[in-house]
Structures are given as C-alpha cells and as structure tokens.
Amino acid sequence: MQIDDTLFPGRRALLALQIGAVLVVLAALPYPLFHLDRYTFVKELVLLAAALAAALSCLGAARGLTVFMADALISGFLALSLISALLADNPWLAFRACGVSLAGAALFWSARSVTLAGHGQRLLTALAVSVVIGSSTGLIQAYGLVTSELASTARAPGGTFGNRNFMAHMAAIGLPVLVMVTLQARRRRGFALGTAGIALTAAALVLSRSRAAWLGAVASAAFLAVEGLWIGRLWADEQLRRRVLTLGATAWIGLVFALVLPNQLNWRSESPYLDSLAGVANYKEGSGRGRLIQYGNTLEMALDHPVLGVGPGNWPVHYPTYKSPGDPSFDADDPIPTNPWPSSDWMALLSERGLPASLLLLLVGGSIALAAWIRIRRRARRPPGLTDLTIVSTLIALVVVGAFDAVLLLPAPAYFVWAALGVLVASAQPIRELTLTPPLKRRMTLVVAIVGALLLTQSLMQVAGMALASGERRDRMEIAAKLDPVSYRIRMLLAQRWRAAGRCDKARPHAQAASALFPNHPAPRAILRSCGRGR
C-alpha cells in the first residue's frame, strides 16, 4: 500500500502499531478464575484494535496498492481459513481464531506500508522494546520485585503472559530483531539500552526453563553466527565486531546472574536448569512423550479432514474423540479436559485448516526466508545485510518454537511476528502496482471497518463477561452469560453452581448450551445425567 506521508493518517498508523506493540505485551486482567483466558482475551482485544486502527489509517492515506508475491499467498491462506470456519462445528471459536489471522495479516500489510513511508525503523524499535518489556515482567515476577494479581503463580515466571513458556517464546522469537536494532543504533545511548535489553531477555529466557524457547534461540543465534559473522565476513567490520562482542558478553552476564541470584521460583528440583537442559531431547517420558502422543492423535484428525480441517480454533472440540488411553493431553475429570490449542502451531494448522491452507502459510514464510537467504549468498564481495539475516533468523526461531508450542495462535507473538516481517520485507520487489480509485477505496474501508467492528465486539463481550463472572455471584454470572453466551467456561460454572444448589431447572439450560459448544466434553453430559436428562 502506497501511503501519502504528507497526510496525518499515515503517521497515525505508525502510532497505532507502536502503542499496540507495547500494550499487547502488558495487557492482563486480575481474574484468576479464568486462568489463561484473562491474558489471551485482553491481548486479543489489543491485537484487533491495533490492527483495525492501523489498517483504517493506512487506507485513509493510501494512493495505491503495491502487491507482493507474499500477498497472494496470505490472501489464499485467509480465504481457505474463512471457508473452513464456515463449516466448523463451533463457529464462535472459528470466528475468534480467524480474527487473530486476519489481524495478523492487517498488521503485516500496515507495517509494510508504514515502512515504505519511511518509518520502519521506528516501528522496529517499538517491537524490540516490547520484547524487553515482556521479558522484564517475567523477571519482576521471578525476583518478587512487585507483587501483582496480574501475574499467575501457576506457571511462573510468566509475567503478563500468564505462562513462562509464552513469555519465553516471545523472547526467543524477538531476540533477532532486538539484536538488529541494537547493532544499528546510531547513538551510544541507544546501543547501551539495547545491550541492557538483551541481557534482561537472556536472563528471562534462562529462568523460564522453556526448552522450546531455548532451542529456538540457539538455532537463530547459530544462523546469525555462521551466515553473518563467519561466511558473511561481518566479523571483519571493526565497529560491528566490537558491538557483537559487547552484546555477547552482556548476554552471558545476564545468563550468569540469572543462575546465581536467588529468586522466588519454587522449583522442585535442586538443579532445575540442568534438568531442563538434559531433558531437551527426552521423548520417552514427561512432556516430550505427551507431545508425541498428542501429535500422533492430531495427525489422525488431520488425515480425517485433509482439505479444510476441523475449523480454526476447533481442535479442542474434536480432540476428545481422538485421544488415546493414558493420553496426558486429556483430563476427563476436568470440566475443560484439553488445552485450547495443541502443543504445536503446525499441528494446529494441519488439523484445523487442512493441508492446502497449511502449505500456503508455509510458502509465505518459506518464500520470504528463501529470498532473504539468496540475497545473503549473492553478495559475494559485500557483507550480508542485517535485515536479511534478521528475516531468516526470526523465521528459524518461529519454526522451531512453533514445532513444540502454540505461537502464531496467540495474540502477543502473532502481533510481533506479523508486524516485524511487514517491516523487514518492505524492500522486496513488488509484482504489481495498482491504482486505488475512490470508489474502491471506500468499499475496502467499509469492509475492513465492518469486519473489524464485529471482531472487536465479540472480543469486548468476552472481556466484559469475564469481568462480571469473576466475582462468582450467580446473578452477575447470569448477566455474563448473556453478554458472552458462547463462553463454555461461564456456562459450565453456572451449571455446576446451580446443580450444587439443587436447581436443576436452572442448571440444565447452561449444561445444554455448554454441550452444544463442546459436544465431546464429558462434564456437561454428566450434569445433564445428574439432572435427569442424559445424552
């Protein structure tokens, strides 16, 4: 999209993206009854609001459309995702999951437009700052510097992510951009701040004990070292060499301090970090074995629905029918027996959206990475550009981390990845330039505004329902169920409480609604049976 930078809306898009990058990391709510929902719901709200504001601002200032090869692939992925959503058993989950994908694409296009208007470095700096802030919230919780209801103690040190793995994923994927921004800093103050941020991020990564994040960070760092410093001969640049040595030393200092300083993390093991390191490749027991079982069952689901999948966000709806005996991913005694997503982005894509959509998204990342790698290798007499190195290293971290946990399914890392790639690939060669006529511009703006408003409304209702239900008063929870009638958690909470009070007449409608949302979950059926209407 070609932005007329003399118009104020173009700069407003930059501001929306910068503010959103920080808020999507900090957003959290003090409602422990809702576990991870109190983090993901409000972060999704920030993601959708920032994407809508940036997209409308870019459209308002647009003079034309610049089309790249990745745009066609992303559009195809979104189209197949929407078709899959229309056929999903739980359309509300599908609508929500598609919202994250649509917002990600909007961020990608808006970030690229802002970069073409000359503001890419400012946006990239804001994204790097968001990585440091996210890591710092984990460190604050680990060392007990601030006590807050916003931080969950169940999966510390997750900070404002609610889960130590989610915090670490953001840190691992964001490190290449943080390194690039720091190395390119024009002033000593900027370099010093970036160096401190890298030390904090490295410390948070270590304390997280997230093996997926460790693997992603090591893989991306290895690529930067081999392709940039060794083969690319960046080591020969004296200033860059000094800065790289400073960054490396500072990162090690942060790592050592994280291991030495006493913290408030109550690990069961006397050597927790060595245990995590030793268990990186352990697939015979623990979480490694559980992942293999889940992956096998999820692949079976994907094979049964190869073209369009079971629908975006609908993996937990169908997984109970694919679970195997002793499957640790399924807890029949829990009203919500599975996680909201599988332990892998790539398993989620295959099972929920089908093979064609998965291949299109793979081609998006693959084509961007391949083009950047070719540019790196073609510069036989010149050192490779930091931008191309950062593109490939970021995607390597994403692929590795996404193989073991959910990343693009979650709002904070999705925001970072799509926005960062939009900035970094803006220098690619476009395949077509289109004139944006006033009627077409109005129609596009109207479509974006309507879709964005619908997504924002659903997100707001989720947050409002959660706020009302958190007090656990039945009258307020009934209002919450009306605000967010498709919330399985609120419906089950009400069904359980009315059943405990001996009011099956009030428990039954909520149990029936919960069963309609998740027909394969045993908890709603158990309440209906106890109230004399089994299924």
HUFEN-V923249 format. One record per residue. N is the residue number from 1. SS is DSSP state (~ for helix, > for strand, _ for the rest). PHI is phi as a letter, one per 20 degrees, with the letter a starting at -180 (999 if undefined). D_LAST is the distance of its C-alpha to the last C-alpha in Angstrom with 1 decimal. Layout:
N|SS|PHI|D_LAST  N|SS|PHI|D_LAST
This chain:
1|_|999|53.3  2|>|e|56.9  3|>|d|57.3  4|_|e|60.4  5|_|f|61.1  6|_|f|63.5  7|_|e|60.6  8|~|f|58.9  9|~|g|55.3  10|~|f|55.9  11|~|f|56.6  12|~|f|53.8  13|~|f|51.4  14|~|g|53.0  15|~|f|52.5  16|~|f|48.9  17|~|f|48.2  18|~|f|50.3  19|~|f|48.6  20|~|f|45.1  21|~|f|46.0  22|~|e|46.7  23|~|f|44.0  24|~|f|41.2  25|~|e|42.3  26|~|e|42.8  27|_|f|39.8  28|_|a|37.5  29|_|c|36.0  30|_|e|36.1  31|_|c|32.4  32|~|f|31.4  33|~|g|27.9  34|~|d|27.1  35|_|l|28.6  36|_|f|29.6  37|~|g|28.4  38|~|f|31.4  39|~|d|33.6  40|~|f|32.0  41|~|f|31.1  42|~|f|34.7  43|~|f|36.3  44|~|f|34.4  45|~|f|35.8  46|~|f|39.3  47|~|g|38.8  48|~|f|37.8  49|~|f|40.6  50|~|f|43.3  51|~|f|42.4  52|~|f|42.4  53|~|f|45.7  54|~|f|47.4  55|~|f|46.3  56|~|f|47.5  57|~|f|50.7  58|~|f|51.4  59|~|f|50.9  60|~|f|53.1  61|~|d|55.9  62|>|f|55.4  63|>|d|58.2  64|>|a|56.7  65|>|d|54.0  66|>|d|54.7  67|>|d|52.4  68|_|d|52.0  69|~|g|50.4  70|~|f|47.5  71|~|f|46.7  72|~|f|45.8  73|~|f|43.6  74|~|f|41.8  75|~|f|41.3  76|~|f|39.8  77|~|f|37.4  78|~|f|36.3  79|~|f|36.0  80|~|f|33.8  81|~|f|31.6  82|~|f|31.3  83|~|f|30.4  84|~|f|27.7  85|~|f|26.4  86|~|f|26.1  87|_|d|23.8  88|_|f|21.6  89|_|f|17.8  90|_|d|18.6  91|~|f|21.9  92|~|f|22.7  93|~|f|22.9  94|~|f|24.9  95|~|f|27.2  96|~|f|27.9  97|~|f|28.7  98|~|f|30.9  99|~|f|32.7  100|~|f|33.8  101|~|f|35.2  102|~|f|36.9  103|~|f|38.4  104|~|f|39.6  105|~|f|41.3  106|~|f|42.9  107|~|f|44.2  108|~|g|45.7  109|~|f|47.5  110|~|f|48.6  111|~|f|49.9  112|~|f|51.8  113|~|f|53.3  114|~|f|54.4  115|~|f|56.0  116|~|f|57.8  117|~|e|59.2  118|~|o|60.7  119|~|d|58.3  120|~|f|56.4  121|~|f|58.0  122|~|f|57.0  123|~|f|53.4  124|~|f|53.5  125|~|f|55.1  126|~|f|52.3  127|~|f|49.7  128|~|f|51.7  129|~|f|51.9  130|~|f|48.1  131|~|f|47.8  132|~|f|50.3  133|~|f|48.6  134|~|f|45.2  135|~|f|46.8  136|~|f|48.8  137|~|f|45.7  138|~|f|44.6  139|~|f|48.0  140|~|g|48.2  141|~|f|45.0  142|~|f|46.3  143|_|e|49.6  144|_|m|48.4  145|_|f|50.8  146|_|c|48.6  147|_|e|45.7  148|_|b|43.0  149|_|f|39.4  150|_|f|38.9  151|_|e|39.1  152|_|e|36.2  153|_|e|37.3  154|_|f|34.3  155|_|c|35.7  156|_|f|39.4  157|_|e|41.6  158|_|e|39.5  159|~|l|41.4  160|~|e|40.0  161|~|e|37.6  162|_|n|35.6  163|_|b|35.6  164|~|f|38.7  165|~|f|37.7  166|~|f|37.3  167|~|f|40.7  168|~|f|42.3  169|~|f|40.9  170|~|f|42.6  171|~|f|45.8  172|~|f|45.9  173|~|f|45.3  174|~|e|47.7  175|~|g|50.5  176|~|g|52.3  177|~|f|52.5  178|~|f|53.7  179|~|f|56.4  180|~|f|57.5  181|~|f|57.9  182|~|f|59.8  183|~|f|62.1  184|_|e|62.9  185|_|g|63.6  186|_|e|67.0  187|_|d|67.9  188|~|f|68.1  189|~|f|65.9  190|~|f|63.1  191|~|f|63.5  192|~|f|63.6  193|~|f|60.4  194|~|f|58.6  195|~|f|59.9  196|~|f|58.6  197|~|f|55.2  198|~|f|55.1  199|~|f|55.9  200|~|f|53.1  201|~|f|50.6  202|~|f|51.7  203|~|f|51.4  204|~|f|47.8  205|~|f|46.9  206|~|f|48.2  207|~|f|46.6  208|~|f|43.2  209|_|l|43.0  210|_|e|41.0  211|~|f|41.9  212|~|f|40.6  213|~|f|42.8  214|~|g|45.7  215|~|f|45.5  216|~|f|45.3  217|~|f|48.3  218|~|f|50.4  219|~|f|49.7  220|~|f|50.7  221|~|f|53.7  222|~|f|54.9  223|~|f|54.9  224|~|f|56.9  225|~|f|59.3  226|~|f|59.9  227|~|f|59.9  228|~|e|61.4  229|~|e|63.8  230|~|e|64.8  231|~|f|64.6  232|_|f|64.8  233|_|m|67.8  234|~|f|66.6  235|~|f|68.1  236|~|f|71.5  237|_|f|71.1  238|~|f|72.7  239|~|f|70.9  240|~|f|67.5  241|~|f|68.2  242|~|f|69.1  243|~|f|65.9  244|~|f|63.7  245|~|f|65.4  246|~|f|64.9  247|~|f|61.2  248|~|f|60.8  249|~|f|62.6  250|~|f|60.8  251|~|f|57.4  252|~|f|58.5  253|~|f|59.7  254|~|f|56.3  255|~|f|54.6  256|~|f|57.1  257|~|f|56.8  258|~|f|53.0  259|~|f|53.4  260|~|e|56.2  261|_|f|55.5  262|_|f|53.4  263|_|c|50.0  264|_|d|47.2  265|_|e|44.6  266|_|e|43.4  267|_|f|43.0  268|_|f|42.3  269|_|e|44.9  270|_|f|48.6  271|_|c|49.0  272|~|f|45.9  273|~|f|47.4  274|~|f|49.0  275|~|f|45.7  276|~|f|43.9  277|~|f|46.8  278|~|f|46.7  279|_|e|43.0  280|_|g|43.2  281|_|d|43.0  282|_|e|40.9  283|_|d|38.0  284|_|e|37.6  285|_|b|36.1  286|~|m|34.7  287|~|f|33.5  288|~|f|35.4  289|~|f|33.4  290|~|f|30.1  291|~|f|31.1  292|~|f|32.0  293|~|f|28.6  294|~|f|26.9  295|~|f|29.4  296|~|f|28.9  297|~|f|25.1  298|~|f|25.8  299|~|f|28.4  300|~|f|26.0  301|~|f|23.8  302|~|f|27.1  303|~|f|28.1  304|~|f|25.0  305|_|c|25.7  306|_|f|29.6  307|_|e|30.8  308|_|d|28.8  309|_|m|26.3  310|_|e|22.8  311|_|o|24.3  312|_|g|26.3  313|_|m|24.5  314|_|e|21.3  315|~|g|21.9  316|~|f|19.6  317|~|f|16.7  318|~|d|17.2  319|~|g|18.9  320|_|g|16.0  321|_|e|15.7  322|_|d|19.5  323|_|f|20.1  324|_|d|22.2  325|_|g|22.6  326|_|m|24.4  327|_|f|24.0  328|_|f|25.4  329|_|e|23.9  330|_|c|20.4  331|_|c|19.8  332|_|f|16.4  333|_|e|17.7  334|_|e|18.4  335|_|g|16.2  336|_|d|17.9  337|_|f|18.1  338|_|c|20.5  339|_|f|23.6  340|_|f|23.7  341|_|b|25.8  342|_|f|27.0  343|_|e|30.3  344|_|a|32.4  345|~|g|33.2  346|~|f|33.9  347|~|f|30.7  348|~|f|28.9  349|~|f|31.1  350|~|f|30.6  351|~|f|26.8  352|~|e|26.3  353|~|d|29.3  354|~|n|30.4  355|~|f|33.7  356|~|g|35.9  357|~|f|35.1  358|~|f|35.6  359|~|f|38.9  360|~|f|40.1  361|~|f|39.5  362|~|f|41.1  363|~|f|44.1  364|~|g|44.4  365|~|f|44.9  366|~|f|46.8  367|~|f|49.2  368|~|f|50.0  369|~|f|50.6  370|~|f|52.6  371|~|f|54.8  372|~|f|55.5  373|~|f|56.3  374|~|f|58.6  375|~|f|60.4  376|~|f|60.8  377|~|f|62.3  378|~|f|64.5  379|_|e|66.5  380|_|f|68.8  381|_|d|71.6  382|_|c|69.6  383|_|f|67.0  384|_|f|63.4  385|_|f|62.1  386|~|f|59.9  387|~|f|57.5  388|~|f|56.8  389|~|f|56.5  390|~|f|54.0  391|~|g|51.9  392|~|f|51.5  393|~|f|51.1  394|~|f|48.4  395|~|f|46.4  396|~|f|46.9  397|~|f|45.5  398|~|f|42.5  399|~|f|41.8  400|~|f|42.1  401|~|f|40.1  402|~|f|37.4  403|~|f|37.1  404|~|d|35.9  405|_|b|34.1  406|_|f|32.9  407|_|c|36.0  408|_|f|36.0  409|_|f|32.3  410|_|d|33.7  411|~|f|35.9  412|~|f|39.0  413|~|f|39.8  414|~|f|38.8  415|~|g|41.3  416|~|f|44.0  417|~|f|43.7  418|~|f|43.6  419|~|f|46.4  420|~|f|48.5  421|~|f|48.3  422|~|g|49.2  423|~|f|52.4  424|~|f|53.3  425|_|e|53.0  426|_|f|54.9  427|_|e|58.1  428|_|f|56.6  429|_|e|58.2  430|_|f|56.5  431|_|d|56.1  432|>|a|56.6  433|>|d|57.7  434|>|d|56.4  435|>|e|57.9  436|_|e|55.5  437|_|f|56.6  438|~|g|56.0  439|~|f|53.6  440|~|f|51.5  441|~|f|51.6  442|~|f|50.3  443|~|f|47.4  444|~|f|46.4  445|~|f|46.7  446|~|f|44.6  447|~|f|41.8  448|~|f|41.9  449|~|f|41.9  450|~|f|39.0  451|~|f|36.7  452|~|f|37.9  453|~|f|37.3  454|~|f|33.7  455|~|f|33.1  456|~|f|35.0  457|~|f|33.2  458|~|f|29.7  459|~|f|31.3  460|~|f|33.0  461|~|f|29.8  462|~|f|28.1  463|~|f|31.2  464|~|f|31.5  465|~|f|27.9  466|~|f|28.4  467|~|f|31.6  468|~|f|30.3  469|~|f|27.3  470|_|f|29.5  471|_|f|31.0  472|_|m|27.6  473|_|e|28.5  474|~|f|25.5  475|~|f|27.6  476|~|f|28.7  477|~|f|25.2  478|~|f|24.1  479|~|f|27.0  480|~|f|26.1  481|~|f|22.6  482|~|f|24.5  483|~|f|27.0  484|_|c|24.5  485|_|f|21.3  486|_|d|20.0  487|_|e|20.5  488|~|f|17.5  489|~|f|19.6  490|~|f|20.6  491|~|f|17.2  492|~|f|16.0  493|~|g|19.3  494|~|f|19.0  495|~|f|15.5  496|~|f|16.9  497|~|f|20.2  498|~|f|19.0  499|~|f|16.7  500|~|f|19.9  501|_|e|21.9  502|_|m|19.9  503|_|d|19.0  504|~|f|15.4  505|~|f|16.5  506|~|e|17.6  507|~|f|15.0  508|~|f|12.0  509|~|f|13.5  510|~|f|14.3  511|~|f|11.0  512|~|f|9.6  513|~|f|12.9  514|~|f|12.6  515|~|f|9.4  516|~|f|11.3  517|~|f|14.2  518|_|c|12.9  519|_|f|9.8  520|_|e|10.7  521|_|e|11.4  522|~|f|9.9  523|~|f|11.3  524|~|f|9.3  525|~|f|5.9  526|~|f|8.6  527|~|f|10.0  528|~|f|7.2  529|~|f|7.1  530|~|f|10.8  531|_|e|11.2  532|_|n|9.8  533|_|c|6.8  534|_|f|3.7  535|_|c|0.0
